[in-house]
Amino acid sequence: MPLRVEPPDDAQDLQDSVISAVGAQFGNTPTVSAPYPVETANLETVAAGDILGGLLDIPRWQCLIGSEEPSAAVDVMRDQDRYVVVSVNYGELAPRLNEVIRTAEQLLPQGDYELRSLEVPGLNFVAVHLVGEGSDLFFPVLPRGAGPNNIPARSYTAAELAASLQEAAEQVLRDEQ
Amino acid sequence: MPFASVLRAVQKTVPWAARSGTAWSTPPVAEQDQAVSNWCWLATTASVDAHYGGTVSQCQLAHLLLSQTGCCLSPSSAACNQTGDVEKALKTAGRHRSTSSLAGSPPHLAALQTALGSGEPPVGQVTFTGGGNHDVLLAACGVDPTGTAVVQVGDPAPLFNPTYLIWSQAHRYRGGVSWTHVCWTRR
């Protein structure tokens, strides 16, 4: 098993918060994933050709939830000493993210990678971020409709992903000035 | 497709007290997916227009607002795939009632409930903490099984459409936002 998740120490509390808040939308015994961290990237940093150098300090986790297969992504953040559910995303994110993670599991038969999710909100862009020893890999989670800059579905290094998103980030910042 | 094995998914039992769904005060208004990456403002305006029975499309609005003619054929061209002002788009579609500045905080729930109760879905404008602006349809208000106020956000980005947002946490939407304006719409 080359991929692993690093949930917080009190992941059980986090999952219980999710189940209490939204579990009933998925039946009396829904299936919920281990929580994984979500990284939020800064648009200006992306426009400058970097991804990981400008991650915001926002402690944020996500769980996928569904009856048998993942159908929603639940965002969870800390509020002092407890977890609070922020939102439940019923869009394409959960099924597409699950698909991309499964693909990554098959493509990476060796090595040791920690699973995270990366979001560039200003581009509506999400990628699976696999943190390896000395190397990071990214797999874009692409919607069926509009995505940023028509990025092909393949694995990217941090430098490749930054180069692929740079022009779109520059355009958004330029348009909004 | 079952959960990826790395996610170590487990079945959990929902507490009895939480065994009901979210109750919306009005049926949620449908938000269109944006046709290309920068058309959140046009998708949201076209959705509002469709709610009122109109037929204007995202690319027709692009023609009017960007002074272009080829956006229905080539929406992803540089000339067409541009960001823009949702207030101006709503005015062009004849669906703008007024705009309120928000100075960072989300609109008051009571105001949203009043507008939605009148069948007039508001449009929220946010700036992400990490940079970039976005327009969303505030499609329904409701209460979840724990008695918490929830707003259904019609987010035109397909990965996020729709999202149920716990309204007390609205400033944390998608990692953090500043709510800049709300546009009130009309028939």
Interface residues (C-beta under 8 A of the other chain):
Chain A: M1 L3 R4 V5 Q15 D16 I19 S20 A21 V22 G23 A24 Q25 G27 N28 T29 P30 T31 V32 S33 A34 Y36 V38 T40 A41 N42 L43 E44 G54 L56 I58 R60 L64 G66 E68 E69 P70 D75 M77 V84 V85 V86 S87 V88 N89 Y90 G91 E92 L93 P95 R96 N98 E99 I101 R102 E105 L115 E119 V120 P121 G122 L123 N124 V126 V141 P143 R144 G145 A146 G147 P148 N149 N150 A168 Q171 V172 L173 D175 E176
Chain B: M1 P2 F3 A4 S5 V6 L7 R8 A9 V10 Q11 K12 T13 V14 P15 A18 R19 S20 G21 T22 D33 Q34 A35 V36 S37 N38 W39 C40 S76 Q82 T83 G84 F128 T129 G130 G131 G132 N133 H134 D144 P145 T146 T148 V153 D155 A157 P158 L159 F160 N161 P162 T163 Y164 L165 I166 Q169 R172 Y173 R174 G175 G176 V177
